[in-house]
Amino acid sequence: MPWLSDRLHLLADFADTTLLSIDISRLTLWHQPGLLLIGDAAHVISPVGGNGILMAIQDAVAAANHLAPALRTSQPINDEVLAAIQTEREPTIRAVQADQVRIEQQAAAARETGRAISPPTFLRYLSKIPAIRRRAARSNAYGPRPPRLQL
Ligand SMILES: Cc1cc2nc3c(=O)[nH]c(=O)nc-3n(C[C@H](O)[C@H](O)[C@H](O)COP(=O)(O)OP(=O)(O)OC[C@H]3O[C@@H](n4cnc5c(N)ncnc54)[C@H](O)[C@@H]3O)c2cc1C
């Protein structure tokens, strides 16, 4: 891959060729006058749970709900509108990231002890009930407090 040769010096170890560092973090402020960050630009979501794309799209939906009415006035968008988007979305992002950290900690503990990760017995029985399975699947598919487009 000759076009990658200018980056070769960044590889210090062979593990660098296969391992991707994954972050779970978020900015304290997602906006500045004239600028709004959403999705991973505002809050990095790790692959755990497969929720990152959902969160980025839901941020866009929430942003559209707040920005469209403000843009229709032809006035400059003020900071309160941008702040309202972060206020609406941040609790969801915090909840999803906290779940990711919890799952990663469980996985790390299982790796240390060599024990397989398995849900508690009562959860295994509960998840055999179709209505509960559907509810759990729905909750993972839509995440907490999913916004609806209101245009
Ligand atoms: C290894 C890995 C696996 C993952 N697996 C899943 C999964 O299975 N399911 C899931 O839901 N989430 C997954 N995620 C998380 C998910 O990828 C992100 O949360 C999601 O892609 C964030 O979307 P985004 O649009 O905010 O950012 P991105 O998808 O990163 O989009 C940003 C875009 O901006 C472009 N860009 C950057 N700089 C510039 C520039 N200067 N000019 C123009 N364009 C620019 C980039 O090329 C990119 O296309 C995974 C993440 C990782 C790291």
The ligand as an SDF file (V2000), in Angstrom:
LIG
                    3D

 53 58  0  0  0  0  0  0  0  0999 V2000
  -14.7630    0.0430   15.2650 C   0  0  0  0  0  0  0  0  0  0  0  0
  -16.1110    0.6860   15.4610 C   0  0  0  0  0  0  0  0  0  0  0  0
  -17.2570   -0.0690   15.2450 C   0  0  0  0  0  0  0  0  0  0  0  0
  -18.5180    0.4960   15.4300 C   0  0  0  0  0  0  0  0  0  0  0  0
  -19.6360   -0.2560   15.2230 N   0  0  0  0  0  0  0  0  0  0  0  0
  -20.8470    0.2970   15.3170 C   0  0  0  0  0  0  0  0  0  0  0  0
  -22.0180   -0.4620   15.0150 C   0  0  0  0  0  0  0  0  0  0  0  0
  -21.9730   -1.6530   14.7090 O   0  0  0  0  0  0  0  0  0  0  0  0
  -23.2200    0.1740   15.0830 N   0  0  0  0  0  0  0  0  0  0  0  0
  -23.3220    1.4850   15.4410 C   0  0  0  0  0  0  0  0  0  0  0  0
  -24.4420    2.0190   15.4780 O   0  0  0  0  0  0  0  0  0  0  0  0
  -22.2330    2.2250   15.7360 N   0  0  0  0  0  0  0  0  0  0  0  0
  -20.9940    1.6650   15.6770 C   0  0  0  0  0  0  0  0  0  0  0  0
  -19.8900    2.4230   15.9630 N   0  0  0  0  0  0  0  0  0  0  0  0
  -20.0360    3.8300   16.3320 C   0  0  0  0  0  0  0  0  0  0  0  0
  -20.3950    4.6310   15.0790 C   0  0  0  0  0  0  0  0  0  0  0  0
  -19.4840    4.3290   14.0290 O   0  0  0  0  0  0  0  0  0  0  0  0
  -20.3440    6.1310   15.3390 C   0  0  0  0  0  0  0  0  0  0  0  0
  -20.9470    6.4450   16.5850 O   0  0  0  0  0  0  0  0  0  0  0  0
  -21.0840    6.8830   14.2200 C   0  0  0  0  0  0  0  0  0  0  0  0
  -20.4750    6.5550   12.9660 O   0  0  0  0  0  0  0  0  0  0  0  0
  -21.0540    8.3790   14.4350 C   0  0  0  0  0  0  0  0  0  0  0  0
  -21.5970    8.9780   13.2890 O   0  0  0  0  0  0  0  0  0  0  0  0
  -21.1910   10.4620   12.8870 P   0  0  0  0  0  0  0  0  0  0  0  0
  -21.9650   10.7860   11.6420 O   0  0  0  0  0  0  0  0  0  0  0  0
  -21.3440   11.3560   14.0680 O   0  0  0  0  0  0  0  0  0  0  0  0
  -19.6370   10.4160   12.5950 O   0  0  0  0  0  0  0  0  0  0  0  0
  -18.8780    9.6160   11.4500 P   0  0  0  0  0  0  0  0  0  0  0  0
  -19.6190    8.3830   11.0520 O   0  0  0  0  0  0  0  0  0  0  0  0
  -17.4720    9.4930   11.9370 O   0  0  0  0  0  0  0  0  0  0  0  0
  -18.9630   10.6110   10.2230 O   0  0  0  0  0  0  0  0  0  0  0  0
  -18.1270   11.7360   10.1180 C   0  0  0  0  0  0  0  0  0  0  0  0
  -17.8310   11.9240    8.6400 C   0  0  0  0  0  0  0  0  0  0  0  0
  -17.1850   13.1780    8.4630 O   0  0  0  0  0  0  0  0  0  0  0  0
  -16.1400   12.9830    7.5360 C   0  0  0  0  0  0  0  0  0  0  0  0
  -15.1590   14.0550    7.7680 N   0  0  0  0  0  0  0  0  0  0  0  0
  -14.2530   14.1750    8.7720 C   0  0  0  0  0  0  0  0  0  0  0  0
  -13.5380   15.2910    8.6180 N   0  0  0  0  0  0  0  0  0  0  0  0
  -14.0170   15.9080    7.5040 C   0  0  0  0  0  0  0  0  0  0  0  0
  -13.6850   17.1050    6.8330 C   0  0  0  0  0  0  0  0  0  0  0  0
  -12.7360   17.9320    7.2840 N   0  0  0  0  0  0  0  0  0  0  0  0
  -14.3770   17.4110    5.7230 N   0  0  0  0  0  0  0  0  0  0  0  0
  -15.3680   16.6080    5.2550 C   0  0  0  0  0  0  0  0  0  0  0  0
  -15.7240   15.4520    5.8510 N   0  0  0  0  0  0  0  0  0  0  0  0
  -15.0550   15.1210    6.9610 C   0  0  0  0  0  0  0  0  0  0  0  0
  -15.5890   11.5960    7.8430 C   0  0  0  0  0  0  0  0  0  0  0  0
  -14.8790   11.0780    6.7560 O   0  0  0  0  0  0  0  0  0  0  0  0
  -16.8900   10.8270    8.0860 C   0  0  0  0  0  0  0  0  0  0  0  0
  -17.4550   10.3190    6.9050 O   0  0  0  0  0  0  0  0  0  0  0  0
  -18.6210    1.8640   15.8230 C   0  0  0  0  0  0  0  0  0  0  0  0
  -17.4600    2.6260   16.0260 C   0  0  0  0  0  0  0  0  0  0  0  0
  -16.2190    2.0310   15.8580 C   0  0  0  0  0  0  0  0  0  0  0  0
  -14.9990    2.8790   16.0750 C   0  0  0  0  0  0  0  0  0  0  0  0
  1  2  1  0
  2  3  1  0
  2 52  2  0
  3  4  2  0
  4  5  1  0
  4 50  1  0
  5  6  2  0
  6  7  1  0
  6 13  1  0
  7  8  2  0
  7  9  1  0
  9 10  1  0
 10 11  2  0
 10 12  1  0
 12 13  2  0
 13 14  1  0
 14 15  1  0
 14 50  1  0
 15 16  1  0
 16 17  1  0
 16 18  1  0
 18 19  1  0
 18 20  1  0
 20 21  1  0
 20 22  1  0
 22 23  1  0
 23 24  1  0
 24 25  2  0
 24 26  1  0
 24 27  1  0
 27 28  1  0
 28 29  2  0
 28 30  1  0
 28 31  1  0
 31 32  1  0
 32 33  1  0
 33 34  1  0
 33 48  1  0
 34 35  1  0
 35 36  1  0
 35 46  1  0
 36 37  1  0
 36 45  1  0
 37 38  2  0
 38 39  1  0
 39 40  1  0
 39 45  2  0
 40 41  1  0
 40 42  2  0
 42 43  1  0
 43 44  2  0
 44 45  1  0
 46 47  1  0
 46 48  1  0
 48 49  1  0
 50 51  2  0
 51 52  1  0
 52 53  1  0
M  END
$$$$
